[in-house]
Amino acid sequence: VTPLPSRSWLRIMGNFSNKQKLSIKAKGEALKFLFIIPYITWHKDIRDHSGEPTGFLYLATYASQQIKKEGLNIQIRFLDLQGEGENITIKTDRGYRSGLDDKSFIRKLVEYKPDVVGITANSHNRFHAIEVARGIKKKEKEILVCVGGCHFSPTAVSALETVPEIDIVVRGEGEETFLDLLNHYFRQKPLE
């Protein structure tokens, strides 16, 4: 795990040993991003929505504006695993979970074919975020899996050491850091 310098107090941490090769997109071909909000487990059988993904909306808006200025074509989608799917509840070993079932999630992933997946997590849904990362890598190993949010910011080293399916942890506020990461992988720009 190598911490890399970046702007201000922001940091990108990850395994940059080229264990995966990401292709540079041809001019005009869209870079595809999928931002995922994982499930939340409840102690009783209820269906609740986690709220609007304001952090992802900031990231998507900032990255979209900046990358388009540089002439790249990007496509961003959001997938709220808690808010989408049938109005059913699944009992798990951690409690009750509602929303999109695992097969439907994987089907949506395969249909969209993202280059990068970003997963956010608070401490209460960190295990589901890890399960989502594992499900992605099990199906599509070449997808770059990035995690962030208030759980992974302080636990970046531990997450990278114990969850090999996580490629990158974006710590702190991520707008400029995320843009640096995208430019590094898709434009071969050095991380500043």
C-alpha atoms as one frame of an Amber mdcrd trajectory, in Angstrom:
protein
   0.000   0.000   0.000   1.555   3.260  -1.109   0.214   6.616   0.020   0.633
   9.087  -2.822   0.888  12.848  -2.480  -2.028  14.854  -3.715  -3.589  18.265
  -3.213  -3.715  19.757   0.269  -4.630  17.162   2.895  -6.327  14.863   0.379
  -4.800  11.482  -0.265  -5.198   8.606  -2.653  -4.150   5.226  -1.332  -4.004
   2.024  -3.284  -2.008  -0.786  -4.767  -0.422   0.753  -7.860   1.537  -2.358
  -8.818  -0.211  -2.593 -12.214  -2.086  -5.720 -11.163  -4.665  -4.640 -13.717
  -4.358  -2.873 -17.028  -6.897  -0.230 -17.868  -7.063   0.784 -21.481  -6.972
   4.368 -22.703 -10.284   5.123 -24.331 -10.281   5.977 -28.012 -11.251   9.529
 -28.891 -15.010   9.801 -28.678 -15.473   6.579 -26.706 -17.037   7.252 -23.314
 -15.305   6.517 -20.029 -17.979   4.791 -17.994 -18.403   5.393 -14.280 -20.845
   3.752 -11.930 -21.319   5.265  -8.475 -22.881   2.821  -6.022 -24.621   3.422
  -2.724 -24.611   0.073  -0.883 -27.336  -1.452   1.200 -28.083  -0.573   4.777
 -28.961  -3.351   7.217 -31.771  -2.764   9.679 -32.584  -4.687  12.835 -36.232
  -4.941  11.857 -38.136  -5.486   8.640 -38.513  -1.979   7.161 -37.820  -0.411
   3.776 -36.036   2.873   4.061 -34.063   4.962   1.604 -30.606   6.230   2.447
 -31.176   9.734   1.041 -29.793  11.629  -1.892 -26.186  10.869  -2.873 -24.910
  14.440  -2.512 -21.249  13.398  -2.265 -21.478  11.441  -5.509 -23.382  14.284
  -7.158 -20.539  16.669  -6.283 -17.974  14.198  -7.650 -19.923  13.553 -10.817
 -20.539  17.229 -11.533 -16.955  18.265 -10.877 -15.389  15.369 -12.808 -17.811
  15.804 -15.697 -17.107  19.522 -16.077 -13.337  19.196 -15.752 -12.875  16.144
 -17.969 -15.125  17.496 -20.701 -12.924  20.628 -20.750 -10.063  18.299 -21.647
 -12.007  16.738 -24.521 -12.891  13.390 -22.973 -16.311  11.829 -23.243 -17.599
  10.486 -19.932 -20.748   8.695 -18.916 -21.833   8.549 -15.274 -24.590   6.479
 -13.707 -25.740   6.050 -10.141 -27.006   2.852  -8.578 -28.653   3.055  -5.166
 -28.871  -0.576  -4.071 -31.132   0.350  -1.168 -33.529   2.524  -3.148 -33.913
   0.411  -6.285 -35.418  -2.977  -6.847 -38.496  -4.770  -5.692 -40.220  -3.738
  -2.508 -38.918  -6.831  -0.748 -36.851  -7.396   2.348 -34.110 -10.019   2.603
 -33.032 -11.446   5.959 -29.257 -11.669   6.197 -26.868 -12.727   8.948 -26.574
  -9.029   9.895 -30.280  -8.166   9.913 -32.760  -7.094   7.249 -31.841  -5.594
   3.895 -34.193  -4.206   1.278 -33.663  -3.027  -2.260 -32.011  -4.559  -5.288
 -31.173  -8.267  -4.974 -27.648  -9.510  -5.766 -28.519 -11.081  -9.135 -30.209
  -7.886 -10.337 -27.214  -5.833  -9.199 -24.765  -8.033 -11.123 -27.056  -7.953
 -14.183 -27.053  -4.133 -14.123 -23.265  -4.118 -13.731 -22.745  -6.427 -16.713
 -25.228  -4.484 -18.872 -23.589  -1.122 -18.188 -19.940  -2.339 -18.320 -18.325
   0.460 -16.295 -14.600   1.156 -16.395 -14.625   2.540 -12.852 -16.952   1.863
  -9.927 -17.041   4.186  -6.952 -18.594   2.895  -3.730 -19.378   5.119  -0.764
 -19.758   3.849   2.768 -20.523   4.980   6.240 -19.539   2.707   9.096 -23.025
   1.177   9.329 -22.936  -0.151   5.738 -19.215  -0.847   5.324 -19.685  -4.615
   5.180 -22.204  -4.274   2.369 -19.782  -1.965   0.532 -17.114  -4.657   0.817
 -19.575  -7.317  -0.394 -20.400  -5.106  -3.388 -16.671  -4.714  -4.202 -16.216
  -8.489  -3.973 -19.229  -9.123  -6.203 -17.861  -6.732  -8.819 -14.394  -8.294
  -8.900 -15.844 -11.811  -8.963 -17.765 -10.949 -12.127 -15.505  -8.339 -13.799
 -11.892  -8.309 -12.556 -10.791  -5.452 -14.834 -13.147  -2.865 -13.337 -11.306
  -0.351 -11.170 -13.013  -0.380  -7.764 -12.658   2.808  -5.721 -14.139   3.319
  -2.277 -14.562   6.432  -0.201 -16.790   7.972   2.390 -16.499   8.570   6.079
 -15.766   4.920   6.920 -12.954   4.322   4.437 -11.166   7.653   4.901  -9.707
   6.761   8.329  -9.450   3.017   7.617  -7.758   3.166   4.191  -4.674   1.102
   5.041  -6.677  -1.601   6.792  -9.216  -1.771   3.943  -6.514  -2.132   1.297
  -4.641  -4.752   3.303  -7.673  -6.896   4.098  -9.924  -6.466   1.045  -7.979
  -7.213  -2.157 -11.046  -6.397  -4.260 -10.657  -2.712  -3.357  -8.168  -1.090
  -5.729  -8.234   2.502  -4.500  -9.344   4.375  -1.381 -10.066   8.071  -1.844
  -9.669   9.768   1.526 -11.297  13.014   2.590 -13.168  15.281   0.206 -12.747
  13.656  -3.144 -13.581  15.999  -6.014 -10.069  17.021  -7.056  -8.523  13.780
  -5.831 -10.972  11.765  -7.916 -10.156  13.888 -10.974  -6.427  13.288 -10.366
  -7.087   9.564 -10.176  -9.086   9.522 -13.416  -6.460  11.531 -15.275  -3.761
   9.198 -13.931  -5.448   6.066 -15.210  -7.036   7.278 -18.405  -4.664  10.014
 -19.582  -1.405   8.744 -18.022  -0.968  12.045 -16.153   1.211  11.827 -13.044
  -0.458  12.144  -9.669   0.392  15.539  -8.216
